[in-house]
Amino acid sequence: MSKLLYNAEVVTGIEGSRPIKNGWVLIEDERIVAVGKGEAPAADESFDMGGDLLMPGMIDTHVHFRDPGLTHKADIESESAAALAGGVTSFFDMPNTVPATVTLAAWNDKMQRAAQVSHANYAFYIGATNDNLDSELLRADYSRIPGVKVFLGSSTGNLLVDDSSALSRIFSEIKAPIAVHAEDNARIAVNAAIAREAFGNEPVPMEFHAAIRDSRACLDASLAAIELARKGGARLHLLHISTAAEARLLRQDKPEWLTAETCIQYLVFSDGDYEEKGARIKCNPSIKSQADRTALRKALKDGVIDVVASDHAPHLLSEKEGDALKAPSGMPNMQFQLPLLLDLYKPAEVAHFTAARPAEIFGIVDRGTLRPGAYADIVRIARHEQTISDSDSLSRCGWTPAAGLTTGHVVVATYVNGTEAYANGVVNPAKVAKPLIFNNRTQK
């Protein structure tokens, strides 16, 4: 079956290409066979896009879907549905679940679960520990696993890697991308102790979260990760860059083996929003100053930071209660990031750092751009105003930190592997998602 999407502004995501006005995309079965302008070819089915944007579906390379073990908050099925509503067609899920994904058996369980229930294309990181390199990480097939997640800061369970010998081996022996959460635990502990002493038995105000998990904690750990990668010859991917200091560091020295991610919350919010949003915007690393936000926006535009991800980490609102020390960190960010990004950047820029560049960095086969031969992972976006509310959220947790924000863009429909998987608030119950494949990489 062939399908034609016409009368659109087509943003291919191909480097150097311009949006195609009065453009069309021709799909046969799961893949794109042609992209063009003006008079469109015949197809079995034709759909008028009404002048809306057509862009590559977002590849969200950093999510926490809470499955298994924390599924009262979210699971693969519920959050992949929310992904479609946000124009996300592929995701990489992180390993801090219960049990943690630090064995190949646990990774395989997730893959089997996703094959049954996921609405979006899927991949799962495997997590490093102080003692799983030989038994798990070196035995992994990295044509099916995006990389190894290393926590150099606070984490869930036994995922904190703090043994120097283990770190040296991981960074020298793993040939796949190593994605690092970089925060200095010792500095954070000192800052937290200062806050406890300052406030005694009183709650520590939420804005002090940015002082406890401060810029220096991020910069020091990022420097340590870069040095490990430099010595070991690793491919390093720094996660959730949140500071101007880290952006300056990357601008000064960014070798080919180093890439970086920021997240939507660091581009939209600043520490001035803690008073209104409270624990809703508490995350690790913390949201910092307006100056940090400004620097991150520019670094992303300039290509100093490579990609944007959501760090989607749902909690129930009832669980988010508490002060800067006690409220859990994390928030559901995935569904509204594309509309918010399109308010800040040109569509071609957004397509680059949400789809094309993630596919390039991780070597995702046949995804990330709208070109002949690629899978037809496409998002349709209308240019009209919406004010976001908690009731709009499809995440199981039922809320969003973006509530109250107004954006000039709305996700109308999302196509996964050529099938309309979401349209106008309704998720198609048919499961057409596939596991992501990574350039036939293997560990050995």
ABEGO torsion letter per residue (X at the ends): XBBBBBGBBBBAGBBGBBBBBGBBBBBBEABBABBBBEBBBBBABBBBAGGBBBBBBBBBABBBAGOBGAAAABBAAAAAAAAAAAGBABBBBBABBOBBBABAAAAAAAAAAAAAABABBBBBBBBBBAAAAAAAAAABBAAABAEBBBBABBBBEAABBABAAAAAAAAAABABBBBBBBBBAAAAAAAAAAAAAAAEABBBBAAAAAAABBAAAAAAAAAAAAAAAAAAGBBBBBBGBABAAAAAAAAABBBAABBBBBBAAAAABBAAAAAAAEAAABBOBBBBBAAAAAAAAAAAAAGABABBBAGBBBBBAAAABEBAAABBBEBBAAAAAAAAAAAABBAAAAAAAAAAAAAAAAGBBGBGBBBBGBBBBBBBBBBBBBBBBAAABABAAGBBAABGBBBABBBABBBBGGBBABBGGBBBABBABBBBBBGGBBAX
